[in-house]
Amino acid sequence: MIFYAAMIGFFGVSIYGWLSLLDTTTFYEVLPVNVVHLIKTKLLMFSILAGIISTAFLLVLSAMLAEVGMLWISLIVAYCTTVCTVASTAYLTGLRTNSYLFDPKVLAEFAAVVVPPLVALTILSFYFVSDPLVSAVIILALSGILVAVTLLFYRGIGRKWSRESFTL
């Protein structure tokens, strides 16, 4: 369950990318909004959508795998990895996720933020069977760190993208 929850967070980048891909932003130039406002609105939309989907997925999966007792920690992992992964994506790529994420420098920064906690959570998900208490403490600490990193990225969006325009 913990492994699946961590992977949900990683795949959240795809959904955020779809939100950016489907929206043509040029016409926003004539509206009383700015790039930062739109990015944060997309993050809110994504959070609602991802929260509903990941909760439903993990509820069904926990019942199918008969691991309902793991649901609480799996939900924490799913929510924390999802918001961290997507906040870092929004910070690094702004409204142009599908093009900026292919820039080697941006991709390297993204990988440096996302890969280490996902690898650690994957390893801990397999170790959980052997020592649930130690694993749970480390997983919860790592989840707390992910929330702190999320807040840093979220607060940085305004500084990084405030001068950006909607047109290319």
DSSP file (Angstrom, degrees, kcal/mol; ACC not computed):
  #  RESIDUE AA STRUCTURE BP1 BP2  ACC     N-H-->O    O-->H-N    N-H-->O    O-->H-N    TCO  KAPPA ALPHA  PHI   PSI    X-CA   Y-CA   Z-CA
    1    1 A M     >        0   0    0      0, 0.0     4,-2.4     0, 0.0     5,-0.2   0.000 360.0 360.0 360.0 -42.6    0.0    0.0    0.0
    2    2 A I  H  >  +     0   0    0      2,-0.2     4,-2.3     1,-0.2     5,-0.2   0.900 360.0  52.6 -66.0 -39.4    2.8    2.4    0.9
    3    3 A F  H  > S+     0   0    0      1,-0.2     4,-2.0     2,-0.2    -1,-0.2   0.941 111.1  46.0 -60.2 -48.2    4.6    1.7   -2.4
    4    4 A Y  H  > S+     0   0    0      1,-0.2     4,-1.8     2,-0.2    -1,-0.2   0.886 110.5  54.3 -62.8 -38.7    1.4    2.4   -4.4
    5    5 A A  H  X S+     0   0    0     -4,-2.4     4,-1.3     1,-0.2    -1,-0.2   0.900 108.1  49.1 -62.9 -41.2    0.8    5.6   -2.4
    6    6 A A  H  X S+     0   0    0     -4,-2.3     4,-1.4     1,-0.2    -1,-0.2   0.892 109.8  51.6 -65.7 -38.8    4.3    6.9   -3.2
    7    7 A M  H  X S+     0   0    0     -4,-2.0     4,-2.4     1,-0.2    -1,-0.2   0.828 101.3  61.7 -68.6 -30.8    3.8    6.1   -6.9
    8    8 A I  H  X S+     0   0    0     -4,-1.8     4,-0.8     1,-0.2    -1,-0.2   0.920 102.9  52.0 -58.3 -42.9    0.5    8.0   -6.9
    9    9 A G  H >< S+     0   0    0     -4,-1.3     3,-0.5     1,-0.2     4,-0.3   0.896 109.1  48.9 -61.0 -41.4    2.5   11.1   -6.0
   10   10 A F  H >< S+     0   0    0     -4,-1.4     3,-1.4     1,-0.2     4,-0.3   0.909 108.7  52.0 -66.9 -41.2    4.9   10.7   -8.8
   11   11 A F  H >X S+     0   0    0     -4,-2.4     4,-1.0     1,-0.3     3,-0.9   0.611  88.2  83.2 -73.9  -9.8    2.2   10.2  -11.4
   12   12 A G  H <X S+     0   0    0     -4,-0.8     4,-2.4    -3,-0.5    -1,-0.3   0.781  78.0  69.1 -60.5 -26.4    0.5   13.4  -10.2
   13   13 A V  H <> S+     0   0    0     -3,-1.4     4,-2.6    -4,-0.3    -1,-0.2   0.879  95.3  54.7 -59.4 -37.9    3.0   15.2  -12.5
   14   14 A S  H <> S+     0   0    0     -3,-0.9     4,-2.2    -4,-0.3    -1,-0.2   0.920 108.0  47.5 -62.8 -44.0    1.1   13.8  -15.5
   15   15 A I  H  X S+     0   0    0     -4,-1.0     4,-2.1     2,-0.2    -2,-0.2   0.915 112.7  48.6 -66.0 -41.8   -2.2   15.1  -14.3
   16   16 A Y  H  X S+     0   0    0     -4,-2.4     4,-1.8     1,-0.2    -1,-0.2   0.901 110.4  52.6 -63.7 -39.3   -0.7   18.6  -13.6
   17   17 A G  H  X S+     0   0    0     -4,-2.6     4,-2.4    -5,-0.2    81,-0.2   0.885 107.5  51.6 -62.0 -38.6    0.9   18.5  -17.1
   18   18 A W  H  X S+     0   0    0     -4,-2.2     4,-2.4     2,-0.2    -2,-0.2   0.897 106.5  53.9 -65.3 -39.7   -2.5   17.7  -18.6
   19   19 A L  H  < S+     0   0    0     -4,-2.1     4,-0.5     1,-0.2    -1,-0.2   0.885 113.8  42.7 -60.7 -37.5   -4.0   20.7  -16.8
   20   20 A S  H  < S+     0   0    0     -4,-1.8     3,-0.4     1,-0.2    -2,-0.2   0.852 113.3  51.9 -76.5 -35.1   -1.3   22.9  -18.3
   21   21 A L  H  < S+     0   0    0     -4,-2.4    -2,-0.2     1,-0.2    -1,-0.2   0.872 107.7  51.0 -69.4 -37.9   -1.5   21.3  -21.8
   22   22 A L  S  < S+     0   0    0     -4,-2.4     2,-0.6    -5,-0.2    -1,-0.2   0.616  97.5  79.3 -77.3 -12.7   -5.3   21.6  -22.1
   23   23 A D        -     0   0    0     -4,-0.5     2,-0.7    -3,-0.4    -1,-0.1  -0.868  65.3-154.1-106.9 117.0   -5.3   25.3  -21.2
   24   24 A T        -     0   0    0     -2,-0.6     3,-0.3     1,-0.1     4,-0.1  -0.798  13.0-171.4 -84.7 119.3   -4.4   27.9  -23.8
   25   25 A T    >   +     0   0    0     -2,-0.7     3,-1.7   141,-0.2     4,-0.3   0.548  58.6  92.6 -95.0  -7.8   -3.1   30.8  -21.7
   26   26 A T  G >  S+     0   0    0      1,-0.3     3,-1.7     2,-0.2    -1,-0.2   0.882  83.2  56.0 -56.5 -41.9   -2.7   33.6  -24.3
   27   27 A F  G >  S+     0   0    0     -3,-0.3     3,-1.2     1,-0.3    -1,-0.3   0.638  88.1  78.3 -69.6 -11.6   -6.2   35.0  -23.8
   28   28 A Y  G X >S+     0   0    0     -3,-1.7     3,-1.6     1,-0.2     5,-0.5   0.699  73.2  81.3 -68.0 -17.5   -5.5   35.5  -20.1
   29   29 A E  G < 5S+     0   0    0     -3,-1.7    -1,-0.2    -4,-0.3    -2,-0.2   0.808  92.6  47.9 -56.9 -30.1   -3.5   38.6  -21.0
   30   30 A V  G < 5S+     0   0    0     -3,-1.2    -1,-0.3    -4,-0.2    -2,-0.2   0.466  99.9  83.0 -92.1  -1.6   -6.8   40.5  -21.2
   31   31 A L  T < 5S-     0   0    0     -3,-1.6     2,-1.7    -4,-0.2    -3,-0.0  -0.650  92.0-107.8 -99.9 157.9   -8.2   39.2  -17.9
   32   32 A P  T   5S+     0   0    0      0, 0.0     2,-0.3     0, 0.0    -3,-0.1  -0.262  86.8  97.1 -82.4  53.5   -7.4   40.6  -14.4
   33   33 A V      < -     0   0    0     -2,-1.7     2,-0.3    -5,-0.5    -2,-0.1  -0.907  58.0-147.2-131.4 162.0   -5.2   37.7  -13.4
   34   34 A N     >  -     0   0    0     -2,-0.3     4,-2.2     1,-0.1     5,-0.2  -0.769  33.9 -98.8-124.0 174.6   -1.5   37.0  -13.5
   35   35 A V  H  > S+     0   0    0    129,-0.5     4,-2.7    -2,-0.3     5,-0.2   0.896 120.9  52.7 -60.4 -43.0    0.6   34.0  -14.0
   36   36 A V  H  > S+     0   0    0    125,-0.2     4,-2.5     1,-0.2    -1,-0.2   0.923 109.0  50.0 -61.5 -44.2    1.2   33.3  -10.3
   37   37 A H  H  > S+     0   0    0      1,-0.2     4,-2.1     2,-0.2    -1,-0.2   0.916 112.3  47.6 -60.2 -43.6   -2.6   33.4   -9.7
   38   38 A L  H  X S+     0   0    0     -4,-2.2     4,-2.6     2,-0.2    -2,-0.2   0.908 110.9  50.7 -66.5 -41.8   -3.2   31.0  -12.5
   39   39 A I  H  X S+     0   0    0     -4,-2.7     4,-2.2     1,-0.2    -2,-0.2   0.940 112.7  46.2 -60.4 -46.5   -0.5   28.6  -11.3
   40   40 A K  H  X S+     0   0    0     -4,-2.5     4,-1.9     1,-0.2    -1,-0.2   0.849 111.4  52.2 -67.8 -32.7   -1.8   28.6   -7.8
   41   41 A T  H  X S+     0   0    0     -4,-2.1     4,-2.7    -5,-0.2    -1,-0.2   0.909 109.2  49.6 -67.2 -41.5   -5.4   28.1   -9.1
   42   42 A K  H  X S+     0   0    0     -4,-2.6     4,-2.9     1,-0.2    -2,-0.2   0.886 109.3  52.6 -63.7 -37.9   -4.2   25.1  -11.1
   43   43 A L  H  X S+     0   0    0     -4,-2.2     4,-2.7     2,-0.2    -1,-0.2   0.897 109.8  48.6 -63.9 -39.4   -2.5   23.7   -8.0
   44   44 A L  H  X S+     0   0    0     -4,-1.9     4,-2.2     2,-0.2    -2,-0.2   0.938 113.0  47.0 -65.0 -46.3   -5.8   24.0   -6.1
   45   45 A M  H  X S+     0   0    0     -4,-2.7     4,-2.5     1,-0.2    -2,-0.2   0.926 114.0  48.5 -59.6 -44.6   -7.7   22.3   -8.9
   46   46 A F  H  X S+     0   0    0     -4,-2.9     4,-3.7     1,-0.2     5,-0.3   0.924 108.8  53.1 -61.5 -45.2   -5.1   19.6   -9.1
   47   47 A S  H  X S+     0   0    0     -4,-2.7     4,-2.4     1,-0.2    -1,-0.2   0.904 111.3  45.8 -60.2 -42.6   -5.1   19.1   -5.3
   48   48 A I  H  X S+     0   0    0     -4,-2.2     4,-2.0     2,-0.2    -1,-0.2   0.954 117.5  43.5 -64.1 -49.4   -8.9   18.6   -5.2
   49   49 A L  H  X S+     0   0    0     -4,-2.5     4,-2.4     1,-0.2    -2,-0.2   0.935 117.4  44.9 -62.0 -48.5   -8.8   16.2   -8.2
   50   50 A A  H  X S+     0   0    0     -4,-3.7     4,-2.9     1,-0.2     5,-0.3   0.870 110.6  54.9 -66.6 -37.2   -5.8   14.3   -7.0
   51   51 A G  H  X S+     0   0    0     -4,-2.4     4,-1.9    -5,-0.3    -1,-0.2   0.921 111.8  43.3 -62.3 -43.7   -7.1   14.1   -3.4
   52   52 A I  H  X S+     0   0    0     -4,-2.0     4,-2.3    -5,-0.2     5,-0.2   0.944 117.8  44.7 -66.3 -48.1  -10.4   12.5   -4.6
   53   53 A I  H  X S+     0   0    0     -4,-2.4     4,-2.7     1,-0.2    -2,-0.2   0.930 115.7  45.3 -65.2 -46.6   -8.8   10.1   -7.1
   54   54 A S  H  X S+     0   0    0     -4,-2.9     4,-2.6     2,-0.2     5,-0.2   0.885 113.2  50.7 -68.7 -36.7   -6.0    9.0   -4.8
   55   55 A T  H  X S+     0   0    0     -4,-1.9     4,-2.4    -5,-0.3    -1,-0.2   0.949 113.5  44.8 -63.4 -47.6   -8.3    8.5   -1.8
   56   56 A A  H  X S+     0   0    0     -4,-2.3     4,-2.3    -5,-0.2     5,-0.2   0.925 114.1  50.1 -61.4 -44.8  -10.7    6.4   -3.9
   57   57 A F  H  X S+     0   0    0     -4,-2.7     4,-2.7     1,-0.2    -2,-0.2   0.929 113.5  44.4 -60.4 -46.7   -7.9    4.4   -5.4
   58   58 A L  H  X S+     0   0    0     -4,-2.6     4,-2.6     2,-0.2    -1,-0.2   0.843 110.9  54.4 -71.1 -32.6   -6.3    3.6   -2.0
   59   59 A L  H  X S+     0   0    0     -4,-2.4     4,-1.6    -5,-0.2    -1,-0.2   0.949 113.9  41.2 -62.0 -48.1   -9.6    2.8   -0.4
   60   60 A V  H  X S+     0   0    0     -4,-2.3     4,-2.6     2,-0.2    -2,-0.2   0.926 116.3  49.7 -66.2 -44.8  -10.4    0.3   -3.1
   61   61 A L  H  X S+     0   0    0     -4,-2.7     4,-2.7    -5,-0.2     6,-0.2   0.898 108.4  52.3 -63.3 -41.6   -6.8   -1.1   -3.2
   62   62 A S  H  <>S+     0   0    0     -4,-2.6     5,-2.5     1,-0.2     4,-0.4   0.881 112.1  46.7 -64.1 -35.9   -6.7   -1.5    0.6
   63   63 A A  H ><5S+     0   0    0     -4,-1.6     3,-0.6     3,-0.2    -2,-0.2   0.917 113.6  48.1 -69.7 -42.6   -9.9   -3.5    0.5
   64   64 A M  H 3<5S+     0   0    0     -4,-2.6    -2,-0.2     1,-0.2    -1,-0.2   0.881 117.9  40.3 -65.1 -38.3   -8.7   -5.6   -2.4
   65   65 A L  T 3<5S-     0   0    0     -4,-2.7    -1,-0.2    -5,-0.2    -2,-0.2   0.457 107.6-124.7 -89.5  -0.9   -5.4   -6.4   -0.8
   66   66 A A  T < 5S+     0   0    0     -3,-0.6    -3,-0.2    -4,-0.4     3,-0.1   0.897  75.3 123.7  55.9  43.2   -7.0   -6.8    2.6
   67   67 A E    > < +     0   0    0     -5,-2.5     3,-1.7    -6,-0.2     4,-0.3  -0.306  13.7 139.7-125.3  47.1   -4.6   -4.1    4.0
   68   68 A V  G >   +     0   0    0     -6,-0.3     3,-1.5     1,-0.3     4,-0.4   0.811  68.4  65.3 -62.3 -29.5   -7.1   -1.7    5.5
   69   69 A G  G 3  S+     0   0    0      1,-0.3     4,-0.3     2,-0.1    -1,-0.3   0.709  98.8  53.5 -64.8 -20.0   -4.8   -1.2    8.5
   70   70 A M  G <> S+     0   0    0     -3,-1.7     4,-2.1     1,-0.2    -1,-0.3   0.470  83.3  92.3 -90.9  -4.0   -2.3    0.3    6.1
   71   71 A L  H <> S+     0   0    0     -3,-1.5     4,-2.6    -4,-0.3     5,-0.2   0.885  78.9  56.1 -62.1 -41.3   -4.7    2.9    4.7
   72   72 A W  H  > S+     0   0    0     -4,-0.4     4,-1.6    -3,-0.3    -1,-0.2   0.921 113.7  37.9 -60.3 -46.3   -3.9    5.7    7.2
   73   73 A I  H  > S+     0   0    0     -4,-0.3     4,-2.4     2,-0.2    -1,-0.2   0.837 114.5  56.0 -76.3 -31.2   -0.2    5.8    6.5
   74   74 A S  H  X S+     0   0    0     -4,-2.1     4,-2.7     2,-0.2    -2,-0.2   0.898 106.8  49.8 -66.0 -40.0   -0.8    5.2    2.7
   75   75 A L  H  X S+     0   0    0     -4,-2.6     4,-2.7     2,-0.2     5,-0.2   0.907 110.4  50.3 -64.9 -41.2   -3.0    8.2    2.5
   76   76 A I  H  X S+     0   0    0     -4,-1.6     4,-2.5    -5,-0.2     5,-0.2   0.943 113.2  46.0 -60.5 -47.5   -0.5   10.4    4.3
   77   77 A V  H  X S+     0   0    0     -4,-2.4     4,-2.7     2,-0.2     5,-0.3   0.921 113.1  49.9 -61.9 -45.0    2.2    9.2    1.9
   78   78 A A  H  X S+     0   0    0     -4,-2.7     4,-2.1     1,-0.2    -2,-0.2   0.937 114.0  44.0 -61.0 -47.8    0.0    9.7   -1.1
   79   79 A Y  H  X S+     0   0    0     -4,-2.7     4,-2.4     2,-0.2     5,-0.2   0.923 116.5  46.0 -65.0 -44.4   -1.0   13.2   -0.1
   80   80 A C  H  X S+     0   0    0     -4,-2.5     4,-2.0    -5,-0.2     5,-0.2   0.918 115.7  44.1 -68.2 -43.9    2.5   14.3    0.9
   81   81 A T  H  X S+     0   0    0     -4,-2.7     4,-2.5    -5,-0.2     5,-0.2   0.889 113.9  52.3 -68.5 -36.4    4.3   12.9   -2.2
   82   82 A T  H  X S+     0   0    0     -4,-2.1     4,-2.4    -5,-0.3     5,-0.3   0.960 112.4  42.3 -64.1 -51.3    1.6   14.3   -4.5
   83   83 A V  H  X S+     0   0    0     -4,-2.4     4,-2.4     1,-0.2     5,-0.2   0.879 116.9  48.4 -67.2 -35.4    1.7   17.9   -3.2
   84   84 A C  H  X S+     0   0    0     -4,-2.0     4,-2.3    -5,-0.2     5,-0.2   0.941 112.7  47.0 -68.3 -46.2    5.5   17.9   -3.1
   85   85 A T  H  X S+     0   0    0     -4,-2.5     4,-1.8    -5,-0.2    -2,-0.2   0.919 118.1  41.5 -61.4 -43.9    5.9   16.5   -6.6
   86   86 A V  H  X S+     0   0    0     -4,-2.4     4,-2.9    -5,-0.2     5,-0.2   0.873 112.6  52.6 -76.7 -36.0    3.4   18.9   -8.1
   87   87 A A  H  X S+     0   0    0     -4,-2.4     4,-2.5    -5,-0.3    -1,-0.2   0.908 111.5  47.9 -63.9 -39.8    4.5   22.0   -6.2
   88   88 A S  H  X S+     0   0    0     -4,-2.3     4,-2.5    -5,-0.2    -2,-0.2   0.896 112.2  49.7 -66.9 -37.7    8.1   21.3   -7.3
   89   89 A T  H  X S+     0   0    0     -4,-1.8     4,-2.6    -5,-0.2     5,-0.4   0.936 112.1  47.2 -63.8 -46.3    6.8   20.9  -10.9
   90   90 A A  H  X S+     0   0    0     -4,-2.9     4,-2.1     1,-0.2    -2,-0.2   0.902 113.9  48.3 -62.6 -41.5    4.8   24.1  -10.7
   91   91 A Y  H  < S+     0   0    0     -4,-2.5    -1,-0.2    -5,-0.2    -2,-0.2   0.925 117.9  39.8 -64.3 -44.8    7.8   26.0   -9.3
   92   92 A L  H  < S+     0   0    0     -4,-2.5    -2,-0.2    -5,-0.2    -1,-0.2   0.806 131.4  22.7 -76.9 -29.7   10.2   24.7  -11.8
   93   93 A T  H >< S-     0   0    0     -4,-2.6     3,-1.9     1,-0.2     7,-0.2   0.573  78.5-167.5-119.1 -11.9    8.0   24.9  -14.9
   94   94 A G  T 3< S-     0   0    0     -4,-2.1     3,-0.3    -5,-0.4    -1,-0.2  -0.371  73.2 -20.3  61.4-129.1    5.3   27.4  -14.3
   95   95 A L  T 3  S+     0   0    0      1,-0.2    -1,-0.3    -2,-0.1     3,-0.2   0.486 132.7  68.3 -90.3  -4.8    2.5   27.2  -16.9
   96   96 A R    X>  +     0   0    0     -3,-1.9     4,-3.0     1,-0.2     3,-1.0  -0.361  54.6 144.1-113.7  52.3    4.7   25.4  -19.5
   97   97 A T  H 3>  +     0   0    0     -3,-0.3     4,-1.9     1,-0.3    -1,-0.2   0.897  68.1  55.8 -56.7 -45.6    5.2   22.1  -17.8
   98   98 A N  H 34 S+     0   0    0    -81,-0.2    -1,-0.3    -3,-0.2    -2,-0.1   0.657 119.5  30.2 -71.6 -15.2    5.1   20.0  -20.9
   99   99 A S  H X4 S+     0   0    0     -3,-1.0     3,-1.1    -6,-0.1     4,-0.2   0.785 119.3  49.1-106.0 -43.2    8.0   22.0  -22.5
  100  100 A Y  H >< S+     0   0    0     -4,-3.0     3,-1.6     1,-0.2     6,-0.2   0.809 100.4  65.5 -68.5 -29.0   10.1   23.1  -19.6
  101  101 A L  T 3< S+     0   0    0     -4,-1.9    -1,-0.2    -5,-0.4    -3,-0.1   0.690  96.2  58.7 -68.7 -15.3   10.3   19.7  -18.0
  102  102 A F  T <  S+     0   0    0     -3,-1.1    -1,-0.3    -5,-0.2    -2,-0.2   0.508  78.0 106.3 -90.2  -4.9   12.2   18.5  -21.0
  103  103 A D  S <> S-     0   0    0     -3,-1.6     4,-3.0    -4,-0.2     5,-0.3  -0.629  75.3-134.9 -69.8 126.1   15.0   21.1  -20.4
  104  104 A P  H  > S+     0   0    0      0, 0.0     4,-2.2     0, 0.0     5,-0.2   0.855 102.6  49.9 -56.0 -38.4   17.9   19.0  -19.0
  105  105 A K  H  > S+     0   0    0      2,-0.2     4,-2.2     1,-0.2     5,-0.2   0.935 114.2  43.9 -66.5 -45.6   18.6   21.5  -16.2
  106  106 A V  H  > S+     0   0    0     -6,-0.2     4,-2.8     1,-0.2    -1,-0.2   0.915 113.9  51.0 -65.1 -43.0   15.0   21.6  -15.1
  107  107 A L  H  X S+     0   0    0     -4,-3.0     4,-2.7    -7,-0.2    -1,-0.2   0.884 109.8  50.2 -62.4 -38.8   14.6   17.8  -15.3
  108  108 A A  H  X S+     0   0    0     -4,-2.2     4,-2.3    -5,-0.3    -1,-0.2   0.910 111.8  47.5 -66.1 -42.0   17.8   17.4  -13.2
  109  109 A E  H  X S+     0   0    0     -4,-2.2     4,-1.5     2,-0.2    -2,-0.2   0.917 112.9  49.4 -63.7 -42.9   16.4   19.8  -10.6
  110  110 A F  H  X S+     0   0    0     -4,-2.8     4,-2.7     1,-0.2     3,-0.3   0.932 111.8  48.1 -60.7 -47.0   13.1   17.9  -10.6
  111  111 A A  H  X S+     0   0    0     -4,-2.7     4,-2.0     1,-0.2    -1,-0.2   0.880 107.8  55.6 -62.7 -38.6   14.8   14.6  -10.3
  112  112 A A  H  < S+     0   0    0     -4,-2.3    -1,-0.2     1,-0.2    -2,-0.2   0.824 115.4  38.8 -64.4 -30.5   17.0   15.8   -7.4
  113  113 A V  H  < S+     0   0    0     -4,-1.5    -2,-0.2    -3,-0.3    -1,-0.2   0.880 126.6  31.6 -84.2 -41.2   13.9   16.8   -5.5
  114  114 A V  H  X S+     0   0    0     -4,-2.7     4,-1.7    -5,-0.2     5,-0.2   0.874 109.1  58.6 -91.5 -41.2   11.6   13.9   -6.4
  115  115 A V  H  X S+     0   0    0     -4,-2.0     4,-2.7    -5,-0.3     5,-0.3   0.919  99.4  54.3 -65.5 -47.7   13.7   10.8   -6.8
  116  116 A P  H  > S+     0   0    0      0, 0.0     4,-2.5     0, 0.0    -1,-0.2   0.927 112.3  42.5 -57.1 -47.5   15.4   10.5   -3.4
  117  117 A P  H  > S+     0   0    0      0, 0.0     4,-2.7     0, 0.0     5,-0.2   0.888 115.0  51.1 -67.3 -33.1   12.2   10.6   -1.3
  118  118 A L  H  X S+     0   0    0     -4,-1.7     4,-2.1     2,-0.2    -3,-0.2   0.895 111.6  46.9 -68.5 -37.8   10.4    8.2   -3.7
  119  119 A V  H  X S+     0   0    0     -4,-2.7     4,-2.5     2,-0.2     5,-0.2   0.928 113.5  49.0 -65.9 -44.2   13.3    5.8   -3.6
  120  120 A A  H  X S+     0   0    0     -4,-2.5     4,-2.7    -5,-0.3    -2,-0.2   0.918 112.3  47.9 -62.2 -42.9   13.4    6.0    0.2
  121  121 A L  H  X S+     0   0    0     -4,-2.7     4,-2.0     2,-0.2    -1,-0.2   0.868 110.3  52.5 -66.5 -35.7    9.6    5.5    0.4
  122  122 A T  H  X S+     0   0    0     -4,-2.1     4,-1.3     2,-0.2    -2,-0.2   0.941 112.2  44.7 -64.1 -46.7    9.9    2.5   -1.9
  123  123 A I  H  X S+     0   0    0     -4,-2.5     4,-1.8     1,-0.2     3,-0.4   0.928 114.1  49.7 -62.9 -44.9   12.6    0.9    0.2
  124  124 A L  H  X S+     0   0    0     -4,-2.7     4,-1.5     1,-0.2    -1,-0.2   0.823 103.4  60.5 -65.0 -30.8   10.7    1.7    3.4
  125  125 A S  H  < S+     0   0    0     -4,-2.0     4,-0.4     1,-0.2    -1,-0.2   0.869 109.9  41.7 -65.6 -34.2    7.5    0.2    2.0
  126  126 A F  H >< S+     0   0    0     -4,-1.3     3,-0.5    -3,-0.4     4,-0.4   0.808 114.9  50.8 -79.8 -30.2    9.2   -3.2    1.6
  127  127 A Y  H >X S+     0   0    0     -4,-1.8     4,-2.0     1,-0.2     3,-0.8   0.682  89.3  83.8 -77.4 -19.0   10.9   -2.9    5.0
  128  128 A F  T 3< S+     0   0    0     -4,-1.5    -1,-0.2     1,-0.3    -2,-0.1   0.836  84.2  57.3 -55.2 -37.0    7.6   -2.1    6.7
  129  129 A V  T <4 S+     0   0    0     -3,-0.5    -1,-0.3    -4,-0.4    -2,-0.2   0.885 109.8  45.0 -63.0 -38.8    6.7   -5.8    7.0
  130  130 A S  T <4 S+     0   0    0     -3,-0.8    -2,-0.2    -4,-0.4    -1,-0.2   0.901 134.9   7.7 -73.5 -42.7    9.9   -6.4    9.0
  131  131 A D     X  +     0   0    0     -4,-2.0     4,-2.2     1,-0.1    -1,-0.2  -0.683  64.7 175.1-144.3  84.4    9.8   -3.5   11.4
  132  132 A P  H  > S+     0   0    0      0, 0.0     4,-2.6     0, 0.0     5,-0.2   0.847  78.8  53.1 -63.2 -36.4    6.5   -1.5   11.1
  133  133 A L  H  > S+     0   0    0      2,-0.2     4,-2.3     1,-0.2     5,-0.2   0.962 113.4  40.3 -66.8 -51.9    7.3    0.9   14.0
  134  134 A V  H  > S+     0   0    0      1,-0.2     4,-2.4     2,-0.2     5,-0.2   0.918 117.6  50.2 -62.6 -43.7   10.6    2.1   12.8
  135  135 A S  H  X S+     0   0    0     -4,-2.2     4,-2.9     1,-0.2     5,-0.2   0.920 110.2  49.6 -61.1 -44.4    9.4    2.2    9.2
  136  136 A A  H  X S+     0   0    0     -4,-2.6     4,-2.7    -5,-0.2     5,-0.2   0.904 110.6  49.9 -63.6 -41.2    6.3    4.2   10.2
  137  137 A V  H  X S+     0   0    0     -4,-2.3     4,-2.2     2,-0.2    -1,-0.2   0.934 114.6  43.9 -63.1 -45.5    8.4    6.7   12.2
  138  138 A I  H  X S+     0   0    0     -4,-2.4     4,-2.7     2,-0.2    -2,-0.2   0.908 114.1  50.6 -66.8 -41.4   10.8    7.3    9.3
  139  139 A I  H  X S+     0   0    0     -4,-2.9     4,-2.3    -5,-0.2    -2,-0.2   0.914 112.0  47.0 -62.9 -43.3    7.9    7.4    6.7
  140  140 A L  H  X S+     0   0    0     -4,-2.7     4,-2.0     2,-0.2    -1,-0.2   0.886 112.6  49.6 -67.4 -38.0    6.1   10.0    8.8
  141  141 A A  H  X S+     0   0    0     -4,-2.2     4,-2.1    -5,-0.2    -2,-0.2   0.923 112.0  48.3 -64.1 -43.9    9.3   12.1    9.3
  142  142 A L  H  X S+     0   0    0     -4,-2.7     4,-2.3     1,-0.2    -2,-0.2   0.881 109.4  53.2 -63.6 -38.2    9.9   11.9    5.5
  143  143 A S  H  X S+     0   0    0     -4,-2.3     4,-1.9     2,-0.2    -1,-0.2   0.889 107.5  51.8 -63.5 -39.3    6.3   13.0    4.9
  144  144 A G  H  X S+     0   0    0     -4,-2.0     4,-2.1     2,-0.2    -2,-0.2   0.899 108.6  50.4 -62.9 -41.3    6.8   16.0    7.2
  145  145 A I  H  X S+     0   0    0     -4,-2.1     4,-2.6     1,-0.2    -2,-0.2   0.902 108.1  53.5 -63.2 -40.7    9.9   16.9    5.2
  146  146 A L  H  X S+     0   0    0     -4,-2.3     4,-2.3     1,-0.2    -2,-0.2   0.882 107.6  50.6 -62.2 -38.2    8.0   16.7    2.0
  147  147 A V  H  X S+     0   0    0     -4,-1.9     4,-2.2     2,-0.2    -1,-0.2   0.913 110.4  49.5 -65.2 -42.1    5.4   19.0    3.4
  148  148 A A  H  X S+     0   0    0     -4,-2.1     4,-1.9     2,-0.2    -2,-0.2   0.914 111.9  48.0 -63.0 -42.9    8.1   21.5    4.4
  149  149 A V  H  X S+     0   0    0     -4,-2.6     4,-2.4     1,-0.2    -1,-0.2   0.889 109.0  55.1 -63.9 -39.3    9.6   21.3    0.9
  150  150 A T  H  X S+     0   0    0     -4,-2.3     4,-2.9     1,-0.2    -2,-0.2   0.925 106.9  49.8 -58.8 -45.9    6.1   21.8   -0.6
  151  151 A L  H  X S+     0   0    0     -4,-2.2     4,-2.5     2,-0.2    -1,-0.2   0.887 109.4  51.8 -62.5 -39.1    5.7   25.0    1.4
  152  152 A L  H  X S+     0   0    0     -4,-1.9     4,-1.6     2,-0.2    -1,-0.2   0.935 113.6  43.5 -62.6 -46.0    9.0   26.3    0.2
  153  153 A F  H  X S+     0   0    0     -4,-2.4     4,-1.0     2,-0.2    -2,-0.2   0.925 113.3  51.4 -65.1 -43.8    8.2   25.6   -3.4
  154  154 A Y  H >X S+     0   0    0     -4,-2.9     3,-0.7     1,-0.2     4,-0.5   0.917 112.1  45.9 -61.7 -44.1    4.7   27.0   -3.1
  155  155 A R  H 3X S+     0   0    0     -4,-2.5     4,-0.6     1,-0.2     3,-0.4   0.806 109.8  56.7 -67.9 -28.8    5.9   30.3   -1.5
  156  156 A G  H 3X S+     0   0    0     -4,-1.6     4,-2.5    -5,-0.2     5,-0.2   0.657  86.0  79.4 -77.7 -15.5    8.6   30.5   -4.2
  157  157 A I  H <X S+     0   0    0     -4,-1.0     4,-2.6    -3,-0.7    -1,-0.2   0.908  91.2  52.5 -59.3 -42.6    6.2   30.4   -7.1
  158  158 A G  H  X S+     0   0    0     -4,-0.5     4,-1.0    -3,-0.4    -1,-0.2   0.909 112.3  44.2 -61.0 -43.6    5.3   34.1   -6.6
  159  159 A R  H  < S+     0   0    0     -4,-0.6     4,-0.3     1,-0.2    -1,-0.2   0.911 118.6  42.9 -66.6 -42.4    9.0   35.2   -6.7
  160  160 A K  H  < S+     0   0    0     -4,-2.5     3,-0.2     1,-0.2    -2,-0.2   0.876 125.1  28.4 -75.9 -38.1    9.9   33.0   -9.7
  161  161 A W  H >< S+     0   0    0     -4,-2.6     3,-1.0    -5,-0.2  -125,-0.2   0.329  86.3 100.9-110.7   7.5    6.9   33.6  -11.9
  162  162 A S  T 3< S+     0   0    0     -4,-1.0  -127,-0.2     1,-0.2    -1,-0.2   0.782  88.6  44.4 -67.0 -26.5    5.6   37.1  -11.1
  163  163 A R  T 3  S+     0   0    0     -4,-0.3    -1,-0.2    -3,-0.2     2,-0.1   0.459  91.1 109.0 -95.3  -1.7    7.3   38.7  -14.1
  164  164 A E    <   -     0   0    0     -3,-1.0  -129,-0.5     1,-0.0     2,-0.2  -0.444  57.0-147.5 -75.4 146.1    6.2   36.0  -16.5
  165  165 A S        -     0   0    0      2,-0.3  -139,-0.1    -2,-0.1    -2,-0.1  -0.684  21.8-117.8-108.5 168.6    3.5   36.8  -19.1
  166  166 A F  S    S+     0   0    0     -2,-0.2     2,-0.2  -140,-0.1  -141,-0.2   0.725  92.9  75.9 -77.1 -22.5    0.9   34.5  -20.6
  167  167 A T              0   0    0   -141,-0.1    -2,-0.3     1,-0.1  -140,-0.0  -0.558 360.0 360.0 -89.3 155.9    2.3   34.8  -24.1
  168  168 A L              0   0    0     -2,-0.2    -1,-0.1     0, 0.0    -2,-0.0   0.477 360.0 360.0 -76.2 360.0    5.4   33.1  -25.3
